[in-house]
């Protein structure tokens, strides 16, 4: 039996896989061809078929030679029927021909065995057919069967290398032996490992069907990306539907190669990208007051690219339960938003013992909406709503940030700007709520219409020097306000509507500025304001009202509805400038210079008493102590000032900078500017026409950012007058009482904050990624999932620590002081708060991290709400321990969960919670 071999050795070769031979050579050509082979070993010579030497003077055009059908090769058979010597022909393809070319290459050599129709590839071989790519150290292809086989090779130590890698239209397989039928697109793979989404499937044997579905035998499923995974689900049979599901039969959880007692009858791992409806698995918890329970279980409903809905619920053995619905909506390049509606029924204690049993029914409404600025130029609409009962946080919220925050706020706003015109319109709804005092303030509807300053006497084109009246400007500002302040217990009741205040304010300012003396600006102004009210608040002292057992007499409040008005007018002038001073140091000093900028301002104003009828005397004690108070104290638009005013106002603002030598500076002068004080100053006024207390309080302030690390802000109010034993002011200055002082400090505040952390090379990249997520607008549920993930990071710091940062520390300190007279009690109340907040974490090892969020109240001399967490990075898993040791709400929990999002419900959690009621 004759065998024919072709050998291509040496360099990389890339040729078409389909042989396009015209015809089989004549017998004499075959004999000449075979003489170049001895004992089946190919030689380096290339045989050349014999040619007819008698072609001289004849037609030398090459013509196909007719050969018997059994001698035609199977790669590309050709027709033997021709018409004409030089005519074109179309060959007939054999049954085992392919519908597309195959490109291939090998680093070492390629061997073609013609009679067997087999190709052998040696040394980093690679073939590509359509969208399928196969690479391996050894490959062979049999054309008659269409099977491509790929295997590994062994080095001198007997260690295999060059594992076959199959990439079939984005689906990757890594194995030690692979057989692939190019014709049927079926494959059999041995000892393979492939990735589907976030998961990896390792199988002893795998069959691939033409529809890309995979059947595996003796498999392991895991989300660990190591060759020897930390954990996996062992299953005898498994099926993979690409881009949809991984389905397995009975499976056993294996950790570090050791089987566990955990068996499941079947498993379904979704690998579908995009929006998919499905069940949200609950977590098991134990709560000392609520009992055993299941938390955060529910169902996700995908309703298209523009809408989805998440339903979650919690249930406990003692009867407590809660329901939460979270719909989200979006439209690309227009808007996106989401809402959370929560209802909770909390039961504490034994219902049979009334003294030990309590029930709380609570709700929470949250809504956020943002509008793309490009959707409607000049129009914006946004919403951020957070409203609910004051006890909702107490029984249903456990994260640190919510527990320490006693204030809720909401804002819904709409604004429109007319392009090319000076008009602006804004409408809003605002809400603020103090969970401690249970005070609620709602302002709705609120609207403001503004006409920016226009210059009616200014010509379109100024010829020559501008006249003074060209700078004369006039504007308008109209405000409508409706507001109400009440306790949350009277929400929706008559008491809430009795306290509703409505008002409207019109303001017309007229102003112009004139430069004088080169460095000064002179600015006269005139303004008129009109106030409209719909309700009067009248407070009177009732001598027979019993406030307490030992106290008789109190304040009664009544409301009078109707239309009321008040007005205010003023005229004034102001003069301002800026003064610069600099002190330069010697050449050898590291401090080059210090610059001081001072901006003094002085102004004079005159205002008649147009609001006298808006004020009355309020007696608040039995011995006829009184204060002047307005009928419209609770007005939503403010109250005009009482009395004539002819005052001079003064203020001075300062800025202090230093220039120092810096080695890091790349410029030639090697200098760096440092801000010592961003601003500090004082302002006040003196009223010449007032009957008493002509000098106003002094307001002082300071702010700076030292070394780009320490932020400092401070402020205070100083009263220049003396007070009596009851705290009432006496018309006598403090410095006239023999004291070297400009006044009494009635209120003050100071706040300091700083942050330290070790270097993190990825910090800028991480901040950019977070900003991209927060600013991006998307049309699918993935965006909302990312937003929820960011919220989870903030609420559960122990489960989302950053091991790239070895340590970090954030500090903030605040001190406030106030001393006020309370007319209802006739006493002076001093209030001091002093609080230090700190949070940070520290890496004990590259895989262990401990952190804390806490604070210290210096007034009560005790720690504030504290959260301590410990985290351990387990590569594909993470363990977190959260401890809340002190306070009304205390908790201990330990959680072990995989990092993969697809297995986020496979978490082990044990927690204990305790309340002090």
TORFITI-95107 format. One record per residue (C-alpha): residue in three letters; x, y, z. Coordinates in steps of 0.02 Angstrom, whole numbers, padded with zeros to 5 digits, always signed. Layout:
% TORFITI-95107
ALAXYZ ...
***
This chain:
% TORFITI-95107
UNK+00000+00000+00000 UNK+00073+00166-00053 UNK+00079+00311+00069 UNK+00119+00489+00025 UNK+00183+00618+00152 UNK+00208+00806+00138 UNK+00317+00891+00269 UNK+00324+01080+00303 UNK+00453+01116+00437 UNK+00537+01265+00514 UNK+00443+01428+00518 UNK+00262+01475+00555 UNK+00145+01433+00410 UNK-00031+01502+00377 UNK-00120+01428+00224 UNK-00301+01390+00176 UNK-00361+01226+00248 UNK-00457+01178+00089 UNK-00345+01105-00046 UNK-00388+01178-00215 UNK-00295+01054-00329 UNK-00357+01053-00508 UNK-00338+00867-00547 UNK-00240+00712-00499 UNK-00072+00701-00589 UNK-00047+00569-00726 UNK+00027+00399-00677 UNK+00199+00442-00739 UNK+00196+00596-00631 UNK+00150+00491-00478 UNK+00297+00374-00511 UNK+00416+00520-00521 UNK+00338+00591-00363 UNK+00358+00427-00266 UNK+00540+00408-00312 UNK+00580+00554-00197 UNK+00525+00450-00043 UNK+00621+00301+00027 UNK+00539+00182+00153 UNK+00401+00308+00185 UNK+00522+00440+00251 UNK+00498+00609+00166 UNK+00648+00696+00091 UNK+00685+00879+00078 UNK+00664+00880-00112 UNK+00504+00935-00195 UNK+00458+00825-00346 UNK+00415+00909-00510 UNK+00298+00816-00628 UNK+00364+00772-00802 UNK+00315+00885-00945 UNK+00303+00854-01131 UNK+00464+00914-01211 UNK+00383+00915-01379 UNK+00281+01069-01337 UNK+00394+01180-01434 UNK+00294+01275-01561 UNK+00133+01210-01491 UNK-00001+01282-01378 UNK+00077+01279-01203 UNK-00079+01331-01107 UNK-00103+01220-00953 UNK-00257+01111-00965 UNK-00334+00999-00833 UNK-00297+00814-00847 UNK-00440+00691-00834 UNK-00417+00563-00696 UNK-00521+00415-00635 UNK-00652+00461-00508 UNK-00573+00354-00372 UNK-00410+00450-00385 UNK-00483+00624-00358 UNK-00442+00696-00186 UNK-00584+00723-00061 UNK-00539+00901-00020 UNK-00606+00989-00175 UNK-00659+00873-00317 UNK-00667+00948-00491 UNK-00775+00914-00641 UNK-00705+00817-00790 UNK-00825+00889-00917 UNK-00753+01037-01010 UNK-00802+01128-01167 UNK-00659+01211-01253 UNK-00477+01208-01212 UNK-00460+01375-01122 UNK-00635+01392-01047 UNK-00666+01427-00861 UNK-00745+01289-00754 UNK-00826+01273-00581 UNK-00767+01119-00484 UNK-00891+01009-00394 UNK-00865+01004-00205 UNK-00856+00839-00113 UNK-00974+00800+00030 UNK-00842+00827+00164 UNK-00797+01001+00103 UNK-00819+01151+00221 UNK-00920+01308+00193 UNK-00781+01424+00252 UNK-00591+01421+00249 UNK-00487+01371+00399 UNK-00329+01467+00439 UNK-00199+01376+00540 UNK-00021+01389+00597 UNK+00107+01293+00699 UNK+00272+01346+00773 UNK+00365+01183+00741 UNK+00294+01087+00592 UNK+00139+01032+00499 UNK+00126+00857+00425 UNK-00003+00810+00291 UNK-00042+00625+00259 UNK-00133+00631+00093 UNK-00207+00453+00081 UNK-00276+00464+00260 UNK-00328+00644+00233 UNK-00251+00693+00403 UNK-00155+00844+00461 UNK-00034+00845+00608 UNK+00016+01007+00696 UNK+00165+01019+00813 UNK+00218+01163+00925 UNK+00094+01297+00985 UNK-00033+01256+00850 UNK-00180+01369+00815 UNK-00330+01350+00700 UNK-00476+01465+00665 UNK-00641+01419+00582 UNK-00775+01554+00573 UNK-00795+01612+00754 UNK-00711+01460+00831 UNK-00528+01465+00883 UNK-00430+01316+00948 UNK-00251+01318+01010 UNK-00144+01179+01087 UNK+00031+01107+01087 UNK-00025+00957+00981 UNK-00169+00946+00857 UNK-00224+00832+00717 UNK-00367+00843+00594 UNK-00453+00704+00496 UNK-00540+00775+00344 UNK-00649+00623+00311 UNK-00731+00634+00483 UNK-00711+00821+00512 UNK-00639+00791+00686 UNK-00505+00902+00757 UNK-00413+00831+00907 UNK-00306+00934+01024 UNK-00195+00869+01164 UNK-00052+00923+01276 UNK+00132+00881+01261 UNK+00259+00829+01392 UNK+00423+00910+01435 UNK+00582+00817+01481 UNK+00522+00799+01660 UNK+00360+00718+01603 UNK+00254+00869+01649 UNK+00114+00911+01526 UNK+00108+01082+01447 UNK+00013+01172+01309 UNK-00165+01131+01366 UNK-00298+01147+01229 UNK-00393+01312+01233 UNK-00558+01323+01139 UNK-00648+01488+01111 UNK-00815+01456+01027 UNK-00903+01620+00993 UNK-00850+01693+01161 UNK-00873+01530+01258 UNK-00703+01474+01325 UNK-00644+01299+01374 UNK-00480+01245+01453 UNK-00445+01057+01450 UNK-00311+00923+01429 UNK-00394+00832+01282 UNK-00522+00898+01160 UNK-00610+00824+01007 UNK-00709+00943+00900 UNK-00813+00899+00747 UNK-00804+01046+00631 UNK-00946+00983+00523 UNK-01075+00946+00660 UNK-01001+01073+00784 UNK-01008+00942+00922 UNK-00864+00924+01044 UNK-00805+00804+01178 UNK-00689+00879+01307 UNK-00594+00793+01446 UNK-00542+00872+01611 UNK-00603+01043+01561 UNK-00630+01207+01655 UNK-00737+01345+01582 UNK-00810+01510+01643 UNK-00993+01561+01633 UNK-01024+01737+01699 UNK-00951+01744+01875 UNK-00947+01554+01895 UNK-00825+01418+01842 UNK-00871+01239+01795 UNK-00740+01099+01803 UNK-00790+00931+01726 UNK-00706+00764+01697 UNK-00801+00744+01533 UNK-00900+00871+01437 UNK-01008+00858+01282 UNK-01048+01012+01180 UNK-01200+01012+01066 UNK-01224+01115+00906 UNK-01342+01234+00998 UNK-01195+01275+01116 UNK-01276+01184+01265 UNK-01154+01090+01377 UNK-01175+00924+01466 UNK-01048+00884+01601 UNK-01004+00726+01697 UNK-00929+00732+01872 UNK-00927+00920+01891 UNK-00883+01056+02012 UNK-00963+01230+02012 UNK-00878+01376+02100 UNK-00850+01563+02092 UNK-00669+01547+02151 UNK-00548+01584+02009 UNK-00407+01472+02073 UNK-00360+01309+01986 UNK-00390+01223+02153 UNK-00542+01319+02218 UNK-00576+01351+02401 UNK-00754+01287+02382 UNK-00864+01206+02251 UNK-01028+01117+02227 UNK-00996+00937+02175 UNK-01127+00866+02055 UNK-01125+00709+01947 UNK-01225+00787+01806 UNK-01236+00965+01752 UNK-01307+01060+01604 UNK-01258+01232+01543 UNK-01370+01337+01434 UNK-01254+01479+01380 UNK-01305+01654+01433 UNK-01453+01580+01530 UNK-01430+01447+01663 UNK-01315+01321+01744 UNK-01424+01175+01804 UNK-01363+01030+01909 UNK-01435+00874+01989 UNK-01403+00829+02172 UNK-01252+00927+02233 UNK-01140+00927+02386 UNK-01045+01079+02452 UNK-00859+01046+02464 UNK-00742+01164+02559 UNK-00552+01151+02538 UNK-00579+00979+02458 UNK-00677+00913+02608 UNK-00860+00866+02578 UNK-00985+00945+02699 UNK-01152+00877+02760 UNK-01240+01009+02654 UNK-01333+00925+02509 UNK-01456+01006+02391 UNK-01574+00909+02276 UNK-01539+01024+02129 UNK-01462+01192+02092 UNK-01496+01330+01966 UNK-01364+01464+01941 UNK-01422+01605+01826 UNK-01291+01673+01707 UNK-01408+01783+01606 UNK-01349+01961+01579 UNK-01473+02102+01602 UNK-01643+02108+01684 UNK-01720+01945+01748 UNK-01864+01916+01868 UNK-01836+01796+02012 UNK-01847+01753+02196 UNK-01742+01847+02325 UNK-01689+01723+02457 UNK-01717+01781+02638 UNK-01587+01775+02776 UNK-01612+01693+02944 UNK-01590+01801+03101 UNK-01626+01792+03287 UNK-01687+01950+03374 UNK-01705+01954+03563 UNK-01863+02061+03554 UNK-01939+02001+03390 UNK-01890+01818+03398 UNK-01828+01709+03256 UNK-01856+01781+03085 UNK-01826+01787+02899 UNK-01765+01953+02829 UNK-01754+02032+02656 UNK-01842+01892+02564 UNK-01951+01934+02416 UNK-01965+01941+02228 UNK-01888+02047+02091 UNK-01998+02090+01942 UNK-01916+02152+01783 UNK-02042+02250+01681 UNK-01933+02307+01537 UNK-01794+02430+01508 UNK-01890+02574+01588 UNK-01965+02498+01744 UNK-01937+02365+01877 UNK-02005+02322+02049 UNK-01926+02242+02202 UNK-02038+02170+02339 UNK-01961+02122+02505 UNK-02032+02065+02671 UNK-01982+02016+02847 UNK-02073+01905+02971 UNK-02032+01858+03151 UNK-02095+01725+03270 UNK-02162+01851+03397 UNK-02281+01929+03271 UNK-02179+02074+03199 UNK-02176+02096+03011 UNK-02134+02223+02877 UNK-02162+02248+02691 UNK-02061+02353+02569 UNK-02096+02395+02388 UNK-01957+02476+02286 UNK-02004+02523+02107 UNK-01877+02608+01995 UNK-01901+02694+01829 UNK-01788+02771+01698 UNK-01785+02842+01524 UNK-01618+02869+01442 UNK-01569+03051+01418 UNK-01729+03108+01505 UNK-01746+03054+01687 UNK-01724+02915+01815 UNK-01785+02885+01990 UNK-01844+02763+02120 UNK-01962+02748+02267 UNK-01964+02647+02428 UNK-02127+02618+02523 UNK-02108+02527+02689 UNK-02237+02472+02817 UNK-02190+02389+02981 UNK-02287+02314+03126 UNK-02175+02289+03278 UNK-02230+02189+03432 UNK-02128+02184+03591 UNK-02162+02082+03746 UNK-02302+01964+03799 UNK-02477+02019+03743 UNK-02552+01940+03899 UNK-02451+02058+04010 UNK-02507+02233+03962 UNK-02369+02320+04059 UNK-02235+02226+03963 UNK-02317+02230+03792 UNK-02300+02368+03662 UNK-02344+02385+03480 UNK-02283+02509+03351 UNK-02353+02534+03177 UNK-02232+02634+03068 UNK-02206+02684+02888 UNK-02069+02762+02783 UNK-02081+02844+02611 UNK-01925+02879+02509 UNK-01920+02946+02332 UNK-01780+03012+02223 UNK-01795+03083+02048 UNK-01669+03168+01936 UNK-01690+03245+01766 UNK-01561+03253+01629 UNK-01514+03435+01599 UNK-01511+03405+01411 UNK-01690+03339+01406 UNK-01770+03513+01417 UNK-01645+03657+01419 UNK-01695+03787+01546 UNK-01808+03668+01644 UNK-01754+03562+01793 UNK-01852+03447+01907 UNK-01783+03346+02052 UNK-01843+03260+02208 UNK-01766+03187+02365 UNK-01899+03133+02489 UNK-01871+03047+02656 UNK-02025+03048+02766 UNK-02093+02931+02899 UNK-02141+02903+03079 UNK-02015+02950+03212 UNK-02007+02772+03282 UNK-01971+02687+03115 UNK-01783+02704+03136 UNK-01794+02644+03315 UNK-01866+02474+03273 UNK-01822+02442+03090 UNK-01656+02524+03046 UNK-01490+02457+03111 UNK-01352+02540+03012 UNK-01237+02665+03097 UNK-01272+02818+02990 UNK-01461+02806+03013 UNK-01453+02770+03199 UNK-01349+02925+03237 UNK-01450+03039+03122 UNK-01603+03112+03210 UNK-01658+03221+03064 UNK-01752+03182+02905 UNK-01770+03300+02760 UNK-01857+03308+02592 UNK-01853+03422+02443 UNK-01950+03425+02279 UNK-01909+03568+02163 UNK-01954+03631+01989 UNK-01869+03777+01904 UNK-01880+03863+01737 UNK-01765+03991+01659 UNK-01820+04087+01505 UNK-01676+04087+01383 UNK-01619+04262+01335 UNK-01736+04342+01463 UNK-01707+04396+01644 UNK-01849+04291+01716 UNK-01834+04139+01829 UNK-01966+04034+01915 UNK-01942+03907+02055 UNK-02069+03801+02147 UNK-02031+03679+02287 UNK-02092+03570+02428 UNK-01979+03550+02580 UNK-01995+03446+02735 UNK-01890+03431+02892 UNK-01918+03314+03038 UNK-01832+03294+03206 UNK-01849+03114+03265 UNK-01803+03159+03445 UNK-01923+03305+03475 UNK-02048+03237+03346 UNK-02065+03410+03269 UNK-02113+03416+03085 UNK-02103+03566+02970 UNK-02179+03561+02795 UNK-02171+03702+02670 UNK-02288+03680+02521 UNK-02321+03752+02399 UNK-02176+03872+02390 UNK-02143+03975+02235 UNK-02022+04113+02187 UNK-02026+04221+02032 UNK-01873+04328+02001 UNK-01831+04461+01874 UNK-01644+04486+01871 UNK-01580+04663+01876 UNK-01610+04755+01714 UNK-01540+04924+01660 UNK-01680+05017+01570 UNK-01577+05174+01535 UNK-01427+05084+01464 UNK-01418+05095+01272 UNK-01377+04941+01170 UNK-01218+05024+01109 UNK-01128+05147+01223 UNK-01040+05286+01129 UNK-00904+05372+01229 UNK-00899+05369+01418 UNK-01046+05285+01507 UNK-01165+05400+01603 UNK-01203+05369+01787 UNK-01386+05328+01750 UNK-01332+05191+01630 UNK-01289+05088+01785 UNK-01462+05113+01862 UNK-01539+04939+01884 UNK-01708+04875+01943 UNK-01765+04700+01988 UNK-01910+04605+02063 UNK-01928+04458+02179 UNK-02095+04379+02224 UNK-02109+04239+02351 UNK-02258+04131+02398 UNK-02241+04022+02552 UNK-02357+03902+02642 UNK-02284+03816+02795 UNK-02340+03722+02949 UNK-02249+03660+03103 UNK-02327+03523+03210 UNK-02294+03364+03310 UNK-02298+03206+03206 UNK-02439+03138+03316 UNK-02562+03268+03243 UNK-02519+03236+03061 UNK-02677+03257+02957 UNK-02780+03320+03105 UNK-02861+03489+03135 UNK-02719+03549+03247 UNK-02600+03534+03101 UNK-02710+03640+02986 UNK-02737+03770+03124 UNK-02550+03800+03126 UNK-02539+03822+02937 UNK-02463+03988+02888 UNK-02476+04067+02715 UNK-02391+04224+02654 UNK-02324+04317+02505 UNK-02184+04442+02490 UNK-02145+04565+02349 UNK-01976+04650+02341 UNK-01920+04782+02216 UNK-01736+04829+02233 UNK-01663+04978+02138 UNK-01475+04998+02137 UNK-01325+05061+02039 UNK-01138+05070+02069 UNK-01015+05210+02031 UNK-00824+05194+02041 UNK-00750+05338+02142 UNK-00574+05385+02193 UNK-00505+05248+02080 UNK-00503+05108+02212 UNK-00676+05132+02291 UNK-00849+05078+02236 UNK-00998+05186+02284 UNK-01168+05095+02275 UNK-01333+05185+02315 UNK-01491+05077+02328 UNK-01678+05088+02361 UNK-01791+04942+02405 UNK-01974+04916+02442 UNK-02053+04758+02514 UNK-02236+04712+02532 UNK-02293+04570+02648 UNK-02463+04482+02636 UNK-02526+04364+02772 UNK-02681+04255+02792 UNK-02672+04223+02979 UNK-02631+04315+03140 UNK-02553+04226+03289 UNK-02607+04305+03453 UNK-02523+04251+03615 UNK-02591+04312+03782 UNK-02546+04278+03962 UNK-02677+04178+04060 UNK-02656+04202+04248 UNK-02771+04056+04288 UNK-02686+03928+04175 UNK-02599+03792+04273 UNK-02436+03743+04193 UNK-02383+03623+04332 UNK-02428+03582+04512 UNK-02318+03721+04578 UNK-02343+03847+04438 UNK-02495+03950+04393 UNK-02507+04056+04237 UNK-02461+04021+04057 UNK-02472+04076+03875 UNK-02629+04045+03771 UNK-02615+04045+03581 UNK-02759+04089+03462 UNK-02768+04111+03274 UNK-02866+04241+03174 UNK-02893+04210+02989 UNK-02910+04348+02859 UNK-02804+04456+02746 UNK-02668+04560+02829 UNK-02527+04661+02757 UNK-02368+04748+02811 UNK-02233+04839+02718 UNK-02055+04900+02731 UNK-01950+05024+02632 UNK-01771+05079+02643 UNK-01638+05179+02553 UNK-01453+05165+02574 UNK-01278+05189+02509 UNK-01122+05083+02527 UNK-00937+05109+02500 UNK-00810+04968+02486 UNK-00629+04941+02439 UNK-00484+04819+02461 UNK-00319+04854+02549 UNK-00162+04749+02527 UNK-00013+04732+02640 UNK+00142+04620+02628 UNK+00288+04581+02741 UNK+00441+04501+02658 UNK+00572+04399+02750 UNK+00758+04381+02717 UNK+00835+04280+02577 UNK+00888+04138+02691 UNK+00718+04118+02773 UNK+00606+03974+02720 UNK+00459+04093+02739 UNK+00468+04213+02593 UNK+00323+04330+02629 UNK+00155+04352+02717 UNK+00015+04445+02629 UNK-00137+04522+02715 UNK-00291+04573+02616 UNK-00420+04681+02706 UNK-00591+04721+02629 UNK-00683+04853+02733 UNK-00863+04897+02695 UNK-00969+05039+02765 UNK-01149+05077+02723 UNK-01287+05193+02780 UNK-01474+05158+02769 UNK-01636+05248+02811 UNK-01802+05157+02840 UNK-01968+05228+02904 UNK-02076+05135+03029 UNK-02208+05056+02916 UNK-02238+04897+03018 UNK-02289+04968+03187 UNK-02463+04887+03178 UNK-02384+04715+03155 UNK-02316+04712+03335 UNK-02390+04705+03510 UNK-02336+04685+03692 UNK-02332+04505+03754 UNK-02341+04487+03943 UNK-02267+04321+03998 UNK-02259+04330+04190 UNK-02378+04374+04331 UNK-02271+04525+04374 UNK-02303+04600+04200 UNK-02138+04560+04117 UNK-02160+04590+03931 UNK-02077+04581+03762 UNK-02122+04653+03593 UNK-02182+04518+03475 UNK-02256+04514+03300 UNK-02428+04449+03256 UNK-02342+04357+03116 UNK-02199+04275+03212 UNK-02235+04107+03130 UNK-02249+04184+02957 UNK-02174+04084+02816 UNK-02109+04240+02725 UNK-02037+04333+02873 UNK-02090+04493+02962 UNK-02038+04674+02926 UNK-01935+04758+03061 UNK-02020+04871+03186 UNK-01971+05053+03215 UNK-01879+05185+03120 UNK-01704+05149+03064 UNK-01565+05268+03020 UNK-01414+05158+03037 UNK-01236+05140+02985 UNK-01174+04964+02953 UNK-00992+04917+02953 UNK-00894+04760+02917 UNK-00719+04704+02883 UNK-00659+04542+02803 UNK-00479+04482+02806 UNK-00375+04355+02713 UNK-00202+04296+02765 UNK-00081+04199+02653 UNK+00100+04144+02669 UNK+00229+04105+02534 UNK+00361+03975+02582 UNK+00507+03885+02501 UNK+00460+03715+02428 UNK+00577+03582+02360 UNK+00431+03493+02275 UNK+00386+03644+02169 UNK+00443+03619+01989 UNK+00444+03804+01944 UNK+00602+03908+01943 UNK+00563+04008+02101 UNK+00528+03851+02208 UNK+00389+03937+02304 UNK+00223+03878+02372 UNK+00071+03976+02436 UNK-00010+03924+02600 UNK-00176+03995+02661 UNK-00168+04037+02845 UNK-00343+04108+02854 UNK-00469+04097+02712 UNK-00572+04230+02797 UNK-00603+04311+02965 UNK-00696+04467+03011 UNK-00831+04559+03107 UNK-00987+04657+03061 UNK-01123+04757+03149 UNK-01228+04915+03139 UNK-01283+05070+03236 UNK-01461+05139+03225 UNK-01466+05327+03257 UNK-01657+05336+03255 UNK-01693+05193+03374 UNK-01769+05239+03544 UNK-01652+05119+03634 UNK-01517+04989+03603 UNK-01448+05079+03452 UNK-01296+04966+03436 UNK-01329+04795+03361 UNK-01247+04632+03407 UNK-01075+04597+03333 UNK-01056+04444+03222 UNK-00883+04369+03210 UNK-00822+04226+03100 UNK-00666+04136+03043 UNK-00628+03994+02923 UNK-00471+03909+02861 UNK-00398+03747+02795 UNK-00226+03719+02870 UNK-00102+03618+02767 UNK-00244+03551+02660 UNK-00284+03435+02806 UNK-00371+03527+02948 UNK-00535+03616+02910 UNK-00584+03745+03040 UNK-00741+03852+03046 UNK-00792+03961+03191 UNK-00921+04095+03226 UNK-01005+04189+03366 UNK-01124+04327+03419 UNK-01076+04463+03544 UNK-01205+04570+03636 UNK-01130+04739+03687 UNK-01264+04772+03821 UNK-01274+04722+04005 UNK-01416+04610+04067 UNK-01502+04601+04236 UNK-01527+04449+04346 UNK-01675+04389+04241 UNK-01574+04403+04082 UNK-01659+04560+04016 UNK-01550+04687+03926 UNK-01509+04853+04009 UNK-01467+05004+03903 UNK-01288+05007+03961 UNK-01135+04949+03869 UNK-01027+04812+03944 UNK-00870+04920+03940 UNK-00964+05054+04038 UNK-00987+04929+04179 UNK-00801+04925+04218 UNK-00760+04776+04109 UNK-00629+04773+03973 UNK-00738+04687+03843 UNK-00835+04726+03685 UNK-00985+04624+03745 UNK-01058+04462+03807 UNK-01041+04304+03705 UNK-01221+04246+03677 UNK-01183+04107+03552 UNK-01031+04026+03477 UNK-00982+03876+03375 UNK-00823+03794+03314 UNK-00800+03641+03204 UNK-00641+03549+03158 UNK-00621+03401+03041 UNK-00475+03306+02968 UNK-00437+03142+02883 UNK-00282+03033+02875 UNK-00248+02876+02777 UNK-00104+02776+02707 UNK-00066+02787+02523 UNK-00174+02691+02400 UNK-00120+02683+02219 UNK-00297+02641+02165 UNK-00384+02780+02263 UNK-00408+02898+02117 UNK-00471+02755+02008 UNK-00595+02701+02142 UNK-00659+02878+02170 UNK-00682+02899+01983 UNK-00778+02735+01970 UNK-00895+02788+02112 UNK-00922+02958+02031 UNK-00959+02875+01864 UNK-01089+02762+01947 UNK-01170+02906+02040 UNK-01173+03023+01890 UNK-01214+02898+01755 UNK-01389+02880+01686 UNK-01434+02706+01625 UNK-01588+02629+01548 UNK-01581+02460+01633 UNK-01590+02388+01808 UNK-01401+02371+01820 UNK-01385+02556+01862 UNK-01509+02543+02005 UNK-01421+02387+02067 UNK-01257+02484+02073 UNK-01342+02623+02170 UNK-01411+02498+02296 UNK-01238+02422+02309 UNK-01165+02593+02353 UNK-01295+02614+02489 UNK-01253+02441+02557 UNK-01070+02490+02566 UNK-01112+02641+02673 UNK-01231+02544+02785 UNK-01125+02388+02811 UNK-00942+02443+02822 UNK-00885+02275+02892 UNK-00936+02183+02734 UNK-00862+02309+02612 UNK-00691+02358+02678 UNK-00548+02408+02564 UNK-00396+02300+02595 UNK-00292+02408+02478 UNK-00284+02543+02613 UNK-00183+02483+02765 UNK-00260+02613+02881 UNK-00367+02769+02885 UNK-00439+02886+03017 UNK-00573+03022+03005 UNK-00597+03145+03149 UNK-00723+03285+03176 UNK-00754+03394+03328 UNK-00894+03518+03360 UNK-00931+03637+03504 UNK-01085+03748+03514 UNK-01138+03870+03649 UNK-01294+03976+03665 UNK-01377+04082+03800 UNK-01556+04131+03763 UNK-01701+04211+03856 UNK-01861+04108+03850 UNK-02009+04229+03867 UNK-02132+04093+03918 UNK-02030+04047+04071 UNK-01943+04212+04099 UNK-01774+04131+04121 UNK-01606+04118+04037 UNK-01564+03950+03960 UNK-01384+03902+03926 UNK-01350+03762+03804 UNK-01181+03681+03772 UNK-01148+03534+03658 UNK-00976+03459+03631 UNK-00951+03305+03524 UNK-00806+03211+03447 UNK-00841+03089+03304 UNK-00713+02967+03240 UNK-00709+02822+03119 UNK-00571+02722+03040 UNK-00497+02552+03012 UNK-00329+02465+03025 UNK-00260+02312+02937 UNK-00189+02191+03064 UNK-00123+02086+02919 UNK-00149+02101+02730 UNK-00307+01995+02753 UNK-00371+02051+02925 UNK-00447+02223+02957 UNK-00528+02300+03110 UNK-00630+02461+03108 UNK-00741+02570+03216 UNK-00872+02706+03195 UNK-00907+02800+03356 UNK-00905+02965+03449 UNK-00890+03041+03622 UNK-01013+03159+03704 UNK-00915+03271+03822 UNK-01072+03340+03903 UNK-01140+03170+03954 UNK-00963+03098+03972 UNK-01002+02939+03877 UNK-00975+02855+03711 UNK-01104+02881+03576 UNK-01179+02748+03465 UNK-01032+02635+03420 UNK-01007+02506+03283 UNK-00852+02394+03287 UNK-00817+02276+03143 UNK-00685+02147+03099 UNK-00662+02083+02921 UNK-00564+01938+02849 UNK-00526+01920+02664 UNK-00547+01737+02616 UNK-00507+01762+02431 UNK-00674+01711+02356 UNK-00765+01730+02523 UNK-00767+01864+02655 UNK-00803+01855+02841 UNK-00866+02004+02941 UNK-00902+02023+03127 UNK-01008+02173+03178 UNK-01026+02226+03359 UNK-01135+02365+03430 UNK-01089+02355+03615 UNK-01176+02506+03694 UNK-01333+02608+03674 UNK-01520+02577+03663 UNK-01493+02458+03518 UNK-01356+02327+03537 UNK-01308+02191+03415 UNK-01182+02055+03380 UNK-01174+01970+03211 UNK-01055+01863+03110 UNK-01074+01841+02923 UNK-00980+01731+02800 UNK-01028+01762+02620 UNK-00954+01737+02446 UNK-00895+01891+02354 UNK-00981+01839+02194 UNK-01145+01926+02162 UNK-01222+01767+02090 UNK-01201+01679+02258 UNK-01241+01828+02370 UNK-01387+01732+02448 UNK-01270+01590+02499 UNK-01220+01674+02660 UNK-01203+01610+02837 UNK-01266+01738+02963 UNK-01289+01728+03150 UNK-01344+01882+03244 UNK-01414+01934+03412 UNK-01501+02100+03445 UNK-01555+02184+03607 UNK-01659+02339+03645 UNK-01674+02451+03797 UNK-01852+02515+03792 
***
